[in-house]
Structure formats: structure tokens, C-alpha cells
Amino acid sequence: MASKTTIGLCLTLAGAAFAAGFWSVASDTPADHAAGSHDAQRAKGGSATPVPALEHPAEDDATIEWTGALHVEAPPRILDEVRRMGAASPGLAALPEPDRAWVLARASMAFTVGQTSRESIPQHIEELASIRQFAVLEREAPYVTPEDPSSSPEKHDPEAH
Amino acid sequence: MFANNALRLRLPMIAVAALSVAMSPTPPTTITYDQLSSLDAAKKCTIRPVAGKLYYDAIVAQRAQGTGLVDVEVMSHVATRLGFGLSPFGTLIPIRANDCTTVFFAEELARQLAIVGTNVDSALVSSIRSGLLPNSMYTRAALNKEMTRFRNDPAALAVSAHSVLWFKARQEVELLMNLRNITGSQVLRSNGTIEDHQMNLEERIDEIWINHFNVDGSKAEQYHGGSDNMIEALRGQTGGTFYSLLATVIKHPAMLVYLDNQANAYVCTSASACAASNQNLARELMELHTFGVGPQTATFTASPYTQADVEAMASILAGYNVKPFTDPTSPGQFVYNATLAANVSITMMGTTYTATGAPRLDTVLRMLANHPQTKANICTKLARNLFAASLVSAGTTACQGAWGADGNLDAIYAAMLGLPSFWSKANYMALYRTPIDQAMAVARAIGVNAVDLKREVQRWAMTHAAFEPTSSSGVQWVDRNTTLKSRSVWWTFQGIHNELKSLLGVYRGEIALPIGYSDLATDIMSSAYVDAASRTAFGIAALLDGMDADLRVDRVNRATKDVLNASLTTNGAAHTKQLYFERPAGLALGRVVSFFTFSPVTDPPYMLSPSKQAIVSAILASKTTWPYFPAHTGSESIAKAMAILALGNAHQMRK
């Protein structure tokens, strides 16, 4: 998705003069221009040689399960101790059930490998829950392109005033 | 609760309004508008430069070598290179150029350098903004709270009020950039006339930095970050140091979200296998924002860093995060999540940075800001925006010499603009306007001005108070914005924005590439682009007709209407173009040509290129049946003809 949008933008910039006519301009569609920056940066540089569009893990797509930089085969196990601590977390309580598991599993992993101390687990859960809220919002209440006819000045009728 | 929220929303505006009075364009303390014709017998100004002596002396020094700019060229140079093109209002217009106007601009340059980074709008811009762009007045946190309220209201959710609010707030900041570019240098004098200082240094400098640290405002995830807010934060740092600017932008929620650092955490899958989960921000920070080159490869070994350094940078950036906009206390604001950070020592570019928590990033950013490669990259970028290609090297050297501790931006700007070569013929009209330059310059040349816009805002009694989100339900708020969009002045201003889009390819705030747009307009130059630029002039002239013609105050256009109309009828378009737009003794309403080298005027027939002649002929042929406003055949048509005559040539596309 991101690659296609980015390439489209490159073409648009390269041939700006060929863009939509100056009287009739395409409608505002903010979401259409959204582009993953890690793909975008590969398309820059002005090279005449086309850069093949690579399919990358959608790290910037918050709706996709995040497995971290170092992928593991099986989902990490949730420790009972971490689950108990999570029961007192307001941030975790605000998340839907699948996302709670996502948080608790990563907190368990962090504790298991020694990345997080026992005392820091509650804070770690809160902070994981905070960044997970981005994914929840994107999934459950996505941005809706507002119907905005503002780019059609030819529709304006001055006589109406 | 609403009362408290409303107060919180209003407070920044009150502060801005109070400051804006003090920051309105005023003449430099040493020379007034009325002194601009105070010349002695030798045509030398009786007022001498004080604060701007460095720049005046540089102009004179370059002239002494026989390669300097005459006074009218100095005026054009500051208007196009340090502003957004000449505007026909006031006493600082080409036909009145003399040594006093050059003194004025030298003094004005010193005055404007002192206010770069203050980010305070003039009184005119503030009043127009309040009525025309009311949603740009609110803080990101306030907007996020209202979006959450709208989202929780089923009726508001049904009309996507939260999305509309997000979109409008962002869009209006883009329009605010246009407003500042076009009218930021204008002031209304007590006698009712507009005085345009032509130079608009703060907006010119800020545009360079906004492009350098480009953020795609339309990225859906910007729900959380608010690119609109980042522009304002950036504008407050462009007069400080490069380090302070870099640190402000990199840690801003909009940048963190745009380059996905809200999903970056330092993750361990075993005690010895840890890494940052997202490298986007780290990569662009090094490759674009500071060093300007990619990491070392087998064939590119000159880079100061490696892929491993990118990964280390990503680890250092882990934990720098953003609170979701549903957060009850500080939605969408920056937060440092300590347990998601790399709480271990990280070695990057040969230096080990111990785990000091959030301050570690500042230490690393300071190192990046002062690295020789960063100095070279940033100085080259600035020089490329200010100097002709043959002079970029000298500009870069001056910048690097003034860098000091952390990159003192004020000193850097002053050093570059104080170079005599900045004021040389080799640097005059030597760059091509970017699409943004072009659209803004066209609007200014045609006569878009702050007084017309303010009068329209007042005519419709448009004030920000009616649009305050806290004062209404989501449905009511959407209705009010629909009303706003029914005003002709809003359409005019949005139309200019759309004209810019037709040149740039996207709206100026929706450039998805982290590199921004090319600041070398030659990258997109083509015959089709030249044609599109001409049409931009045509389109904006037509848009002006959308505002009530009786209320327009661009007297320059109106006063010359009959003269031009007669000339067009009698002599034809080609001769009129030459006589009134290029000849020194004419109106010089279009670009300022180099009078120093201007060849003798040739009497008719003066031939335009066939393509330009065809455009002009088409305009004139259709002036009585112009499709926008069939009932208008007077100044509106002539305005269109003037636009195309003045701007429909390649020279006009230079700066």
C-alpha cells in the first residue's frame, strides 16, 4: 500500500505540470497521500534507475500484529505473575481482550529475559498499553476522510451572495 | 467543564494578539516611509544605514567591482530571494527605487533577522487568521480532547465530526502558511494605504526548515501527532541554534509519529538478543536531517556512519513516544516511556553513550548537530536556497565559519547575507522559483493583500469564537464550518491553495516524502510546467473576482485599468506587455528586469512566442464571455490579462 502511494507521489512531483487541471482539482483525500516513510526513503535520491518496490514488514501499520525486530516462532507465554500485575493496570483495562494479551505477553518476555525488573513490570505494562492504543484506535475507529468539496472553486456561485 | 476548556483554548490567542501588535511590520528605526525620497544632489540618500550597514556596505562593495546590483535590482532581489515576490502596494515599488530604498532594505534586513524565530504574526495576519482560519488557533491538546468528545457522541460520530475537526485544523495551518507568505510583509498605514516591505525573511527561512524537516500532515496516524502543531514549534526555533531546532523537531509528536517512533521499543528476545523495533526515525535523522548521506556501503565508504550506527541510533530513540489522543490529561503530547527504552549503554559511531534516560538523546543530537558532515550538509542546503549555483561554495563556507557552538542560526544567516557575492549580478534572478514560490509570487503580484482579506472577514463577521469546538456539539461544529466555507473569501483563499497544488502536485502539507520537495526548481522545470505557471496566474486572477470587486483596494490595478484596456485594444497584447510590464518607464508591474542591462525597447511588432501569444489571444478573445462571472467584463478581465501578460514568461519564474 505504502509503496504504491509513494511511487504515485514521485510521479506526481516529477510531472507536476501534468497534474490535475488548474480549475478542476481532485477532492481532498488526506488518507490517499499517507505513505510509509521507510518505503518513501528508498524511492528518493533522484536516481534515474527505478527502485523496485519491496514488500517490507509493515512496521508503521499499527493494526498489524507487532512481533518486534527479532521475530519468534511462537507467541510468548504470559506469566501468571505478570497477569496478576496487569489486573491492576488502568491502561490495560482500557484495551480490548486481544490487545491485553499482546501487552502481557511482551511484558512477560521482557521480564523473562531480564530486560525489565520485577519492580518495573507495572510501569512496563502501562507503557506497552499506551503504545498499543494506537493500534486499537486505528483498528476500531479509523480516520474517515471528511467529505470536503473545498477543492472545487468552480462550484462557487458569487451571485448567491 | 466547557468553560474551563474554552478558557484554555483562548489563552494562547490572547497572548498572540497582544504580541502581534508589537511585531507588526514597522519601518526600521532609522528610516521612515516618508524619507524614502530624501536624496541629495548626487542622488545619494541623506539617511545612512546603521544596523544594516553591513548589508549596505556589501551591496556597495559589489557595485564597486562593476558586478553589483542597481537600486531597483536590490529591491527585486530582496523581494524574490528573501521574500515571496514583488507586491505593487506602497512606496517600496520598482518605479520608486533609489538609494534610500536600498538603505531601507539594508536596515530592514537587520530588523527582520532579529525577529526570525519569534513566530509572532503581524496584526493584519492575526485578524485574518482569526476569522478565516479559526481552527488553526487551537492547541493540539485542545483539539485532541474535542475530537475524543466528538467521537463519543453518536450523532457527531455519524457525520465524522472528529475526522472533520482533525482535517480542518491541519488544512487551515497550510492555508495559514499561504497567508503568512502572501501578506506577512504588509502593513496598513494610518492614511489607509498598504505598505509592503517586500522582504519576508522569517517566512522564507521557515519554509526552508519546514521543507527540511518535512512531515506528511495527511498521514492518518497524524491523528496523534498533529503536524500543524509541529510547524508552530519549528517556527519558534529557527532563530536559535541548529541543535535546538533539531532537538525540538525530532522529539515532536508529529515527527515521532510520522517516522513511526511511536512503535519503536527496545525489545529483547533473550538476554543477549536485543534491538530497536523500528529504525525509520533513526535512519532519516542521520541520512536526511543531519549528515545528508546514507550509511557506508561497499562502494560508498565516505559516509561517517554505518548501518550498525543506524541501529544504535534507533535504540537510543526507543522510548521517545506519544500519548494517544484519548489520554485524559495530555492527549497527543510527548512522553518518554522509560521501560521501552534501551536502558543499557549504546555504542554509536565509536562513542559509548551510557544509559542516562531521556537526556541521552540530547547528548547524541548535540554530537550530530556539530559533526563536520552535518555542518557541510546544512550549510550547503541553506546556501543552495540563497545563492546561484556558482556561488554556493562561498555561501557554504561563510555558513560553516559562523556555525559556532551548536550552529548559531542568526549568525549563519547574517554571515551569508553579508557576503558581497549575495548582492552580485551573478546571484540576481539566478534561481528558479519553487512551485510554492511561484504560487505565492503570483498572488502577491496580482494584488492579493491583507486589507482586502481583512475587510472580507469583517464583512461576514467571521471570528474564531463562533468556531470554538468547546462551544458546540460535533454536529453544530460541522454546520458552522460548512457556513464558513460558503463565504467567497474562504473560497478565494482555498482556490489559491488549489492553484499551488496544481503546480506542486500535492497540497503543501501533504508531501509524503521525508525529503520534502526539491528546493531546486530546475528538477521539475519543463515547458508544461511553464505553461502551468502561467495558468496559475490566470486562475488566481479569476479567483480574486470571487470577492466583491467593489471592496477591492488594489488601486494600482484599478487605476491602470483604462490605460491598459486602451493599449490592448489599440496596440495589441504584445506591445502592451512590453510597454507596461518590461519597460523601465512603464508601470513595471511584472517582474523587475535588469535595468542595468536592459536592451532598447523595440517598437511593435514585438513578437511573443507562439504559445504565449496564443494564451494572451485566448484571454482577450474571451474576456466578454469569461465563464466564471459572465456579468463582469471590467477590471476583472483586465486583471486576468495583466496576470498572464506579466507572468506568462519564463523570466518571471526566476527569483
Interface residues (C-beta under 8 A of the other chain):
Chain A: T5 T6 L9 C10 T12 L13 A14 G15 A16 A17 F18 A19 A20 G21 F22 W23 V25 D28 P30 A31 D32 H33 A34 A35 S37 H38 A40 Q41 A43 K44 G46 E59 D60 A62 W66 G68 A69 L70 V72 R106 M109 A110 V113 G114 Q115 T116 S120 Q123 H124 E127 L128 S130 I131 Q133 F134 L137 E138 A141 P142 Y143 V144 T145 P146 D148 S150 S151 P153 E154 H156 P158 A160 H161
Chain B: R151 S160 S163 V164 W166 F167 K168 R170 Q171 D216 G217 S218 K219 A220 E221 Y223 H224 Y258 L259 D260 Q262 A263 A265 Y266 V267 C268 T269 S270 A271 A273 C274 A275 A276 S277 N278 Q279 N280 R283 E284 E287 L288 N321 K323 P324 T326 D327 V335 N337 A338 T339 L340 P435 K485 S486 S488 W491 Q494 G495 N498 E499 K501 S502 L503 L504 G505 V506 Y507 E510 I511 A512 L513 P514 I515 Y517 S518 D523 I524 S526 A528 Y529 V530 D531 A532 R535 T536 F538 G539 L543 D545 G546 D548 Y628 F629
